[in-house]
Amino acid sequence: PRPEPNSRSKRWLPSHVYVNQGEILTDQWPRRLFMQLIPQQLLTTLVPLFRNSRLVQFHFTKDMETLKSLCRIMDNGFAGCVHFSYKASCEVRVLMLLYSSEKKIFIGLIPHDQSNFVNGIRRVIANQQQVLQRSL
């Protein structure tokens, strides 16, 4: 089943993050990250901001049912927009989480230009909400 455009459900999924040593400092990352699912086709205008992104790998360790559900949804054309709290004292504000069903891994893309990327995501979401409201 596909998520409804304005539906919200909260699930907790513990994970480990793997990074290249010295490339990204994760010790200042919040203990909980929040993710919003976004249809991948909405992100096509943001592709230039993904070039030369830093990469992290997420490994989820528990709750296999929630993990299977997440894999299924992401396999059907969704990406995860992971938000970092503004209270966090880290350089990352947002990352895009993608799932490779072929390799069975979750990859986080961290664009170098965080402010333009955050503005681009906001613009994409606002445009999509306008389209949905017009179609009602």
Z-matrix of the N, CA and C atoms (Angstrom, degrees):
N
C 1 1.454
C 2 1.527 1 111.04
N 3 1.318 2 115.32 1 141.08
C 4 1.462 3 120.67 2 179.30
C 5 1.519 4 109.72 3 -88.93
N 6 1.316 5 117.25 4 143.56
C 7 1.457 6 119.05 5 177.73
C 8 1.521 7 110.40 6 -69.27
N 9 1.310 8 116.43 7 143.65
C 10 1.458 9 121.17 8 175.66
C 11 1.525 10 107.96 9 -69.77
N 12 1.337 11 117.82 10 148.58
C 13 1.461 12 120.25 11 -175.39
C 14 1.527 13 114.75 12 -55.16
N 15 1.317 14 118.14 13 -37.99
C 16 1.459 15 119.60 14 -177.33
C 17 1.523 16 113.11 15 -109.56
N 18 1.320 17 117.59 16 11.75
C 19 1.461 18 119.17 17 -178.70
C 20 1.526 19 109.56 18 -80.28
N 21 1.303 20 115.24 19 149.24
C 22 1.463 21 120.56 20 178.92
C 23 1.519 22 108.32 21 -131.66
N 24 1.300 23 114.84 22 133.57
C 25 1.453 24 118.79 23 171.14
C 26 1.519 25 106.13 24 -140.32
N 27 1.304 26 115.18 25 142.14
C 28 1.456 27 119.83 26 -179.44
C 29 1.510 28 109.10 27 -109.89
N 30 1.305 29 114.31 28 130.76
C 31 1.454 30 121.30 29 174.71
C 32 1.513 31 107.36 30 -138.07
N 33 1.305 32 115.85 31 146.79
C 34 1.457 33 120.97 32 178.83
C 35 1.518 34 108.13 33 -105.26
N 36 1.311 35 116.10 34 133.60
C 37 1.449 36 120.54 35 -179.39
C 38 1.532 37 108.41 36 -138.92
N 39 1.348 38 117.12 37 101.07
C 40 1.468 39 119.91 38 -179.63
C 41 1.525 40 111.19 39 -60.99
N 42 1.323 41 116.11 40 145.21
C 43 1.461 42 119.37 41 -179.16
C 44 1.524 43 110.88 42 -148.82
N 45 1.319 44 113.64 43 165.79
C 46 1.459 45 122.77 44 170.35
C 47 1.518 46 105.92 45 -116.64
N 48 1.318 47 115.92 46 144.92
C 49 1.460 48 121.02 47 178.67
C 50 1.519 49 107.93 48 -114.29
N 51 1.330 50 115.32 49 130.78
C 52 1.456 51 120.97 50 178.52
C 53 1.521 52 108.62 51 -112.31
N 54 1.339 53 115.84 52 130.70
C 55 1.460 54 121.71 53 -178.68
C 56 1.524 55 109.20 54 -132.38
N 57 1.331 56 115.73 55 160.65
C 58 1.460 57 119.76 56 171.68
C 59 1.523 58 107.68 57 -72.59
N 60 1.306 59 116.23 58 132.26
C 61 1.462 60 121.27 59 -174.90
C 62 1.527 61 111.01 60 -55.95
N 63 1.329 62 115.24 61 130.13
C 64 1.451 63 121.16 62 177.13
C 65 1.518 64 115.47 63 82.64
N 66 1.326 65 117.67 64 -11.14
C 67 1.466 66 119.98 65 -176.85
C 68 1.522 67 112.06 66 -81.84
N 69 1.322 68 116.39 67 -42.48
C 70 1.460 69 121.75 68 -178.17
C 71 1.519 70 107.75 69 -136.16
N 72 1.321 71 115.75 70 130.78
C 73 1.462 72 120.14 71 177.91
C 74 1.525 73 108.82 72 -94.18
N 75 1.322 74 116.35 73 112.52
C 76 1.467 75 120.59 74 -177.40
C 77 1.520 76 112.82 75 -98.07
N 78 1.335 77 117.38 76 -3.41
C 79 1.467 78 118.82 77 -177.04
C 80 1.531 79 112.65 78 -65.93
N 81 1.322 80 118.58 79 -19.97
C 82 1.459 81 122.12 80 177.71
C 83 1.532 82 112.75 81 -96.11
N 84 1.322 83 117.24 82 -0.08
C 85 1.461 84 120.16 83 -179.86
C 86 1.528 85 109.60 84 -68.18
N 87 1.331 86 117.10 85 146.55
C 88 1.469 87 119.74 86 176.00
C 89 1.528 88 110.42 87 -63.04
N 90 1.317 89 115.58 88 154.57
C 91 1.469 90 119.40 89 179.17
C 92 1.522 91 111.28 90 -70.86
N 93 1.325 92 117.47 91 -27.11
C 94 1.468 93 121.39 92 178.09
C 95 1.514 94 109.37 93 -121.20
N 96 1.320 95 114.47 94 131.32
C 97 1.457 96 121.14 95 176.64
C 98 1.522 97 108.04 96 -113.68
N 99 1.316 98 116.37 97 148.17
C 100 1.459 99 121.00 98 -179.72
C 101 1.517 100 108.89 99 -112.47
N 102 1.333 101 115.32 100 135.81
C 103 1.452 102 120.66 101 -176.94
C 104 1.517 103 110.47 102 -122.16
N 105 1.319 104 114.96 103 138.44
C 106 1.458 105 122.45 104 175.74
C 107 1.522 106 106.91 105 -116.66
N 108 1.325 107 117.19 106 129.97
C 109 1.460 108 120.61 107 178.75
C 110 1.524 109 109.82 108 -80.57
N 111 1.328 110 115.31 109 135.06
C 112 1.460 111 121.75 110 -178.69
C 113 1.523 112 107.82 111 -133.07
N 114 1.348 113 117.83 112 133.26
C 115 1.467 114 119.20 113 175.26
C 116 1.535 115 109.90 114 -58.56
N 117 1.322 116 116.31 115 131.59
C 118 1.462 117 120.36 116 -176.47
C 119 1.521 118 112.66 117 -59.64
N 120 1.337 119 117.62 118 -32.49
C 121 1.462 120 118.76 119 -177.82
C 122 1.530 121 111.88 120 -63.56
N 123 1.334 122 117.81 121 -23.20
C 124 1.465 123 120.34 122 178.03
C 125 1.529 124 111.90 123 -73.12
N 126 1.316 125 116.78 124 -16.79
C 127 1.462 126 120.79 125 -175.04
C 128 1.524 127 113.66 126 -91.26
N 129 1.323 128 117.51 127 -1.57
C 130 1.470 129 119.84 128 -174.96
C 131 1.526 130 112.54 129 -58.98
N 132 1.334 131 117.68 130 -34.30
C 133 1.466 132 119.41 131 179.87
C 134 1.527 133 112.01 132 -70.81
N 135 1.320 134 117.18 133 -15.68
C 136 1.466 135 121.01 134 -177.72
C 137 1.526 136 113.32 135 -97.08
N 138 1.335 137 117.36 136 0.11
C 139 1.467 138 121.23 137 -176.33
C 140 1.528 139 112.75 138 -53.00
N 141 1.350 140 119.82 139 -41.78
C 142 1.475 141 117.85 140 179.51
C 143 1.533 142 113.39 141 -58.02
N 144 1.323 143 117.75 142 -28.85
C 145 1.466 144 120.39 143 179.73
C 146 1.529 145 112.52 144 -74.55
N 147 1.343 146 116.78 145 -15.03
C 148 1.464 147 120.59 146 179.15
C 149 1.522 148 112.29 147 -84.88
N 150 1.323 149 117.18 148 -16.35
C 151 1.462 150 119.34 149 -177.74
C 152 1.525 151 109.36 150 -60.46
N 153 1.299 152 115.75 151 136.95
C 154 1.470 153 122.78 152 179.97
C 155 1.528 154 113.31 153 59.49
N 156 1.319 155 116.50 154 29.46
C 157 1.466 156 120.04 155 176.38
C 158 1.519 157 110.02 156 -68.89
N 159 1.307 158 114.95 157 154.31
C 160 1.460 159 119.76 158 171.03
C 161 1.527 160 107.05 159 -81.37
N 162 1.317 161 116.22 160 147.73
C 163 1.463 162 121.19 161 -175.80
C 164 1.521 163 111.09 162 -115.07
N 165 1.322 164 114.60 163 142.15
C 166 1.458 165 121.62 164 170.51
C 167 1.521 166 107.08 165 -133.05
N 168 1.298 167 116.19 166 153.65
C 169 1.464 168 120.09 167 177.35
C 170 1.518 169 108.63 168 -114.96
N 171 1.326 170 115.41 169 133.65
C 172 1.459 171 121.65 170 177.82
C 173 1.518 172 108.65 171 -103.73
N 174 1.321 173 115.09 172 135.27
C 175 1.460 174 121.11 173 175.85
C 176 1.525 175 107.02 174 -124.80
N 177 1.325 176 115.36 175 116.52
C 178 1.465 177 120.63 176 -178.22
C 179 1.517 178 109.03 177 -91.84
N 180 1.330 179 116.06 178 133.55
C 181 1.458 180 120.16 179 -167.43
C 182 1.513 181 115.54 180 -108.13
N 183 1.332 182 117.61 181 -19.26
C 184 1.463 183 119.19 182 -174.50
C 185 1.512 184 110.51 183 -137.41
N 186 1.322 185 115.03 184 175.24
C 187 1.460 186 123.20 185 176.14
C 188 1.527 187 111.29 186 56.34
N 189 1.309 188 114.98 187 69.93
C 190 1.457 189 121.23 188 -176.55
C 191 1.529 190 113.19 189 -61.16
N 192 1.319 191 117.98 190 -31.30
C 193 1.472 192 119.87 191 179.55
C 194 1.525 193 111.07 192 -66.00
N 195 1.329 194 116.53 193 -44.80
C 196 1.461 195 120.39 194 177.78
C 197 1.522 196 109.99 195 -64.88
N 198 1.320 197 117.13 196 -39.96
C 199 1.459 198 121.18 197 178.79
C 200 1.526 199 110.86 198 -62.88
N 201 1.329 200 117.38 199 -44.39
C 202 1.472 201 120.67 200 178.15
C 203 1.520 202 110.94 201 -60.96
N 204 1.316 203 116.25 202 -41.76
C 205 1.460 204 121.09 203 178.65
C 206 1.531 205 110.59 204 -62.55
N 207 1.330 206 116.83 205 -44.06
C 208 1.456 207 121.03 206 178.93
C 209 1.528 208 110.75 207 -63.20
N 210 1.315 209 117.38 208 -43.74
C 211 1.470 210 121.20 209 178.19
C 212 1.523 211 110.99 210 -60.09
N 213 1.324 212 116.68 211 -43.35
C 214 1.464 213 121.62 212 -179.55
C 215 1.534 214 111.00 213 -61.97
N 216 1.331 215 115.96 214 -46.35
C 217 1.468 216 120.37 215 -179.26
C 218 1.525 217 110.54 216 -64.51
N 219 1.326 218 116.30 217 -45.50
C 220 1.465 219 119.35 218 -177.63
C 221 1.520 220 111.30 219 -70.59
N 222 1.318 221 116.59 220 -28.37
C 223 1.464 222 121.36 221 175.88
C 224 1.530 223 111.48 222 -68.60
N 225 1.321 224 116.35 223 -21.68
C 226 1.461 225 121.52 224 -179.87
C 227 1.527 226 111.88 225 -95.48
N 228 1.316 227 117.33 226 28.70
C 229 1.455 228 120.55 227 170.95
C 230 1.513 229 117.09 228 95.38
N 231 1.320 230 117.74 229 21.16
C 232 1.464 231 119.81 230 178.72
C 233 1.526 232 110.55 231 -112.17
N 234 1.322 233 114.98 232 149.74
C 235 1.461 234 122.62 233 173.17
C 236 1.520 235 107.02 234 -119.26
N 237 1.302 236 116.23 235 158.97
C 238 1.455 237 120.30 236 178.34
C 239 1.519 238 110.79 237 -105.51
N 240 1.308 239 116.16 238 125.39
C 241 1.463 240 121.28 239 174.76
C 242 1.528 241 106.07 240 -96.58
N 243 1.317 242 116.56 241 108.08
C 244 1.461 243 122.25 242 -175.62
C 245 1.526 244 108.70 243 -94.59
N 246 1.334 245 114.92 244 119.73
C 247 1.463 246 121.93 245 -176.90
C 248 1.520 247 110.41 246 -97.24
N 249 1.310 248 115.64 247 136.40
C 250 1.455 249 121.95 248 174.15
C 251 1.518 250 107.60 249 -103.40
N 252 1.301 251 116.64 250 137.74
C 253 1.459 252 121.83 251 179.96
C 254 1.530 253 110.38 252 -61.33
N 255 1.325 254 115.68 253 141.98
C 256 1.464 255 119.28 254 176.06
C 257 1.521 256 111.40 255 -67.85
N 258 1.315 257 116.91 256 -16.64
C 259 1.465 258 120.95 257 177.51
C 260 1.525 259 111.29 258 -75.47
N 261 1.322 260 115.95 259 -20.54
C 262 1.466 261 120.05 260 -178.74
C 263 1.527 262 109.26 261 -70.99
N 264 1.316 263 115.59 262 138.30
C 265 1.467 264 119.38 263 -179.16
C 266 1.525 265 110.02 264 -96.55
N 267 1.324 266 115.83 265 55.58
C 268 1.457 267 120.17 266 177.91
C 269 1.527 268 108.64 267 -124.33
N 270 1.325 269 115.70 268 162.65
C 271 1.460 270 120.53 269 -176.04
C 272 1.528 271 112.97 270 -76.93
N 273 1.310 272 117.86 271 -17.96
C 274 1.463 273 121.47 272 -176.35
C 275 1.526 274 109.58 273 -89.68
N 276 1.324 275 116.43 274 132.13
C 277 1.466 276 122.00 275 176.00
C 278 1.521 277 110.94 276 -109.19
N 279 1.333 278 116.05 277 -29.07
C 280 1.460 279 120.08 278 -177.89
C 281 1.524 280 108.78 279 -156.49
N 282 1.321 281 115.57 280 147.30
C 283 1.462 282 120.82 281 171.23
C 284 1.517 283 107.97 282 -139.77
N 285 1.309 284 116.04 283 155.23
C 286 1.464 285 121.01 284 177.53
C 287 1.518 286 108.01 285 -102.11
N 288 1.313 287 115.83 286 127.43
C 289 1.457 288 121.50 287 179.40
C 290 1.520 289 108.34 288 -101.77
N 291 1.320 290 115.71 289 122.87
C 292 1.461 291 122.13 290 179.01
C 293 1.515 292 108.63 291 -118.23
N 294 1.329 293 115.32 292 149.89
C 295 1.459 294 120.71 293 179.42
C 296 1.517 295 109.05 294 -115.70
N 297 1.322 296 116.52 295 129.65
C 298 1.459 297 122.01 296 174.45
C 299 1.522 298 107.97 297 -103.10
N 300 1.338 299 116.09 298 106.65
C 301 1.465 300 119.10 299 -179.67
C 302 1.525 301 110.58 300 -68.97
N 303 1.322 302 116.50 301 -27.37
C 304 1.459 303 120.77 302 178.98
C 305 1.532 304 110.99 303 -65.65
N 306 1.331 305 115.87 304 -45.53
C 307 1.464 306 120.56 305 -179.04
C 308 1.522 307 112.94 306 -95.98
N 309 1.341 308 115.87 307 -9.90
C 310 1.464 309 122.39 308 -179.16
C 311 1.531 310 111.64 309 57.42
N 312 1.342 311 114.70 310 47.18
C 313 1.461 312 119.80 311 178.10
C 314 1.530 313 110.13 312 -134.14
N 315 1.325 314 114.29 313 155.17
C 316 1.460 315 122.21 314 175.04
C 317 1.526 316 107.54 315 -107.06
N 318 1.328 317 115.38 316 123.88
C 319 1.457 318 121.41 317 -179.82
C 320 1.522 319 109.04 318 -115.14
N 321 1.305 320 115.74 319 131.69
C 322 1.458 321 121.15 320 174.86
C 323 1.515 322 109.76 321 -101.19
N 324 1.325 323 116.29 322 127.93
C 325 1.458 324 122.14 323 176.42
C 326 1.526 325 108.10 324 -101.97
N 327 1.316 326 116.23 325 124.44
C 328 1.460 327 121.18 326 179.84
C 329 1.527 328 107.71 327 -113.48
N 330 1.331 329 116.86 328 100.37
C 331 1.470 330 119.36 329 179.67
C 332 1.533 331 110.93 330 -63.02
N 333 1.323 332 115.85 331 142.08
C 334 1.465 333 120.11 332 177.85
C 335 1.526 334 111.04 333 -65.35
N 336 1.328 335 116.88 334 -39.09
C 337 1.466 336 121.46 335 -178.71
C 338 1.528 337 109.07 336 -89.78
N 339 1.319 338 115.71 337 78.84
C 340 1.463 339 121.62 338 -174.96
C 341 1.525 340 112.65 339 -62.28
N 342 1.323 341 118.43 340 -42.67
C 343 1.471 342 119.39 341 -175.33
C 344 1.523 343 111.48 342 -66.71
N 345 1.337 344 118.53 343 -43.31
C 346 1.469 345 119.84 344 177.07
C 347 1.519 346 111.24 345 -65.67
N 348 1.328 347 116.45 346 -35.17
C 349 1.458 348 119.14 347 179.52
C 350 1.526 349 110.90 348 -67.98
N 351 1.332 350 117.29 349 -44.29
C 352 1.471 351 120.95 350 178.19
C 353 1.529 352 109.68 351 -60.10
N 354 1.335 353 117.04 352 -44.88
C 355 1.468 354 120.32 353 178.16
C 356 1.522 355 111.38 354 -63.16
N 357 1.331 356 117.14 355 -38.96
C 358 1.461 357 120.96 356 178.11
C 359 1.520 358 112.05 357 -64.04
N 360 1.321 359 117.24 358 -42.81
C 361 1.470 360 121.63 359 177.73
C 362 1.523 361 110.01 360 -62.23
N 363 1.318 362 116.75 361 -45.05
C 364 1.472 363 120.06 362 178.81
C 365 1.528 364 111.05 363 -59.24
N 366 1.329 365 115.72 364 -43.56
C 367 1.465 366 120.84 365 -179.80
C 368 1.529 367 110.90 366 -62.65
N 369 1.331 368 116.63 367 -45.24
C 370 1.467 369 121.53 368 -179.73
C 371 1.528 370 110.47 369 -61.29
N 372 1.330 371 117.09 370 -45.25
C 373 1.468 372 120.89 371 -179.05
C 374 1.524 373 110.45 372 -65.98
N 375 1.331 374 117.31 373 -42.94
C 376 1.469 375 120.62 374 179.42
C 377 1.528 376 110.92 375 -62.77
N 378 1.332 377 116.79 376 -43.00
C 379 1.472 378 120.34 377 178.26
C 380 1.518 379 111.11 378 -62.02
N 381 1.331 380 116.69 379 -42.46
C 382 1.466 381 120.53 380 -179.64
C 383 1.525 382 110.78 381 -64.99
N 384 1.322 383 117.35 382 -39.52
C 385 1.465 384 120.31 383 178.51
C 386 1.525 385 110.79 384 -64.33
N 387 1.332 386 117.37 385 -38.32
C 388 1.468 387 120.49 386 177.06
C 389 1.520 388 110.90 387 -64.44
N 390 1.321 389 116.90 388 -42.61
C 391 1.466 390 121.11 389 178.54
C 392 1.521 391 110.16 390 -61.22
N 393 1.330 392 116.86 391 -44.76
C 394 1.468 393 120.71 392 -179.87
C 395 1.523 394 111.41 393 -64.32
N 396 1.320 395 117.93 394 -39.68
C 397 1.466 396 120.80 395 -179.92
C 398 1.525 397 111.31 396 -67.40
N 399 1.338 398 117.12 397 -37.46
C 400 1.467 399 120.38 398 178.60
C 401 1.521 400 111.83 399 -66.78
N 402 1.325 401 116.08 400 -29.64
C 403 1.468 402 119.10 401 -177.06
C 404 1.523 403 112.70 402 -82.27
N 405 1.328 404 118.09 403 -5.43
C 406 1.472 405 120.88 404 179.70
C 407 1.503 406 111.98 405 -81.84
